[in-house]
Amino acid sequence: MKTFIPGKDAALEESIERFNSKLSHHGFDIEAVSWLNPVPNVWSVHIRDKAAPMNFTNGKGASKKAALASALGEYFERLSCNYFYADYYLGEQVASGDFVHYPNEKWYPLTDDDSVPEELLDDDMRAFYDPDQQLLASDLVDLQSGNEERGICALPFVRQKDQQTVYVPMNLIGNLYVSNGMSAGNTETEARSQALSEVFERAIKNRIIAERITLPVIPEEVMARFPSIQHLLMH
């Protein structure tokens, strides 16, 4: 039996098998510890690694398989961006190792006047993150290394409009974005489209909160086109 969801490049069964196989290959032993089904066609699951229960994710979907695939995909997202340990100092050995976050990271020494090195960010990002020019270089030392002597750890991002590489301080990423914009998928295109959707989702949420926008009431004639949703709202 294969279950397909619009927008996905593989059946749920294939995705679950692929995710579990890869995690097992790398030594992870994943267990589902909590299932919830509060109303029809709404499922959620909490999964974690048996040996390291702090490594956990949650998934949701219209079925148990969809929720499990979601949780396993989220697990890969958090592994990819080191989210599981984003709130922890990783110790002196890691802080002084070949790299703290990724092999392609770059380090920028703190300046004598504590100004942000010019090689970091681009003009648009500087205007966004430091509109009043109050940001200090020492503010950008990442939590995981805490290594001021080494300086600022920055990661390379490719600016899509011109394919130029921009180095972004890990401190900004960890404090403001964690796993936002990260996505796992069966193909590169699927993962990228889901990641872009997440960026839009966060931007819209930010606008709603910042501008105190009241969400509109959905007209009854529109709701009438979706009897399954109407059925859920009755529970």
Stockholm file with secondary structure:
# STOCKHOLM 1.0

chainA/1-235         MKTFIPGKDAALEESIERFNSKLSHHGFDIEAVSWLNPVPNVWSVHIRDKAAPMNFTNGKGASKKAALASALGEYFERLSCNYFYADYYLGEQVASGDFVHYPNEKWYPLTDDDSVPEELLDDDMRAFYDPDQQLLASDLVDLQSGNEERGICALPFVRQKDQQTVYVPMNLIGNLYVSNGMSAGNTETEARSQALSEVFERAIKNRIIAERITLPVIPEEVMARFPSIQHLLMH
#=GR chainA/1-235 SS CCCCCTTCSSCHHHHHHHHHHHHHHTTCCEEEEEEEEEETTEEEEEEEESSCTTSEEEEEESSHHHHHHHHHHHHHHHHHTTGGGTTSCCCHHHHTSSCSSCTTCEEECCCTTCCCCTTBSCHHHHHHHCTTSCCCGGGGCCTTTCCTTTCEEEEEEEETTTTEEEEEEHHHHHHHTTTTTCCCCSSHHHHHHHHHHHHHHHHHHHHHHHTTCCCCCCCHHHHTTCHHHHHHHTC
#=GC SS_cons         CCCCCTTCSSCHHHHHHHHHHHHHHTTCCEEEEEEEEEETTEEEEEEEESSCTTSEEEEEESSHHHHHHHHHHHHHHHHHTTGGGTTSCCCHHHHTSSCSSCTTCEEECCCTTCCCCTTBSCHHHHHHHCTTSCCCGGGGCCTTTCCTTTCEEEEEEEETTTTEEEEEEHHHHHHHTTTTTCCCCSSHHHHHHHHHHHHHHHHHHHHHHHTTCCCCCCCHHHHTTCHHHHHHHTC
//
